[in-house]
Amino acid sequence: MGKSNRRNFVQSLAAAIPASAICPVYAAKAAPLRKKVKITDVKAMVVRGNSDWNMVKIETDSGLTGFGEAYWGRGVKDIILGYLRPTLAGQDPLDIEPLCTKMTRFTGGAGATGGATVTAISGVEIALWDLSGKILETPVSKLLGGQYREGIRAYWTGSPQDMLDPASCREFAAFVKRHPYGITAVKSDADSFPGKYDPQFQEPGHERDGWHLTRKDISRIVRGFGNLREALGEEIDIAVHCHWEFDWTDALALARAVEPIKPAWLEDPMPPDYSESWSKLTAASPVPILTGENLYKRQGYLPFIVNQGCHIIQIDIPKSGGLLEAKKIADLAELYEIPVCAHSASSPLGSLAAAHCAAAIRDFRAMEFSPGRMPHTDAWEKAVIYDGPVIKEGKYRLLDKPGFGVELNEDYMRANLLPGETWWG
């Protein structure tokens, strides 16, 4: 028998033998994939936490469910249930990118390319990734291309009660240093000093809705961050938080003023949209300029990246397009040698979802932990069921489990539903 005939014979024989006879283990693993899983429902509810968590649940005919979270804000739940739920009914949850395209096409009436609509799609997209990881029995970070790192550095957003008081700064530093999370970076506000919103404060140049940095303002900010640096020491990084409030001349003056403390970055010093002033500021600043938490999809980040409008981009992943969109934004930034950070005001679920994405980004620096109005970090962690702490040794921990490796704590969620909400609507 010639080589060609032998090859044909072997191929015919292999085709005639069922997979179960060749490898029962493979057959058992492959069986669920031979029948496509279909989405049967999409649900949403709002839970009180460090913000109002927009929780998302996708149900399927297989019994598997995926959980996601969209950034906080009114109207997100309505978009999920009113626009996205009927769009996804009967669809294959593994078709994540086509489904996101479909959701964008069918939300034109809700402003498909920005704002709450993109945020709603982001939360559903995140739930699709969790569900896909469970279907394929794989951590989401592996599905996104694989992990560059096992843990994601966390930075803590918080400030001393009074940065102008060295004792208050020492108290804050002691709290950070003894906290079991082992945080190695903090972000504190440059706009929380006495005078800004004080109606009795009459220093020339101040208006409530248009704040100009006077010489005294800058002096106070420099003194406050000097106190914080002295209290924290050199081993903990400090970022300066601005909340989009200054014009470029004041932003540059502030950047030069805080340069002596060697901040990790100056965050959002000007209004969110791109202008050439961002590029001028970035070129002239002696400290890294970071922005991005109020941008949506690649289109929002594109001018900052190609015009060198910042040194570091910061993506709020459950807000700006979801995991795959964030990965695409990061890949675009990588072409211009711009590193990535992540903004987060989410529950542990949303934060861990973002961390899976961050693990798959090559040049990723740090992701926010912002407990906000929650007084204790253990209360934040109780929102989910997770194998060990969410943050340890200064990093978000990723588990080698399907999906995000996290489940919601039903008792906690039920007890903290926003008034008027019911369990999964």
Summary of the structure (lengths in Angstrom):
residues: 425
radius of gyration: 24.3
end to end distance: 68.2
largest distance: 100.3
contacts: 1485
relative contact order: 0.14
helix: 44%
strand: 17%
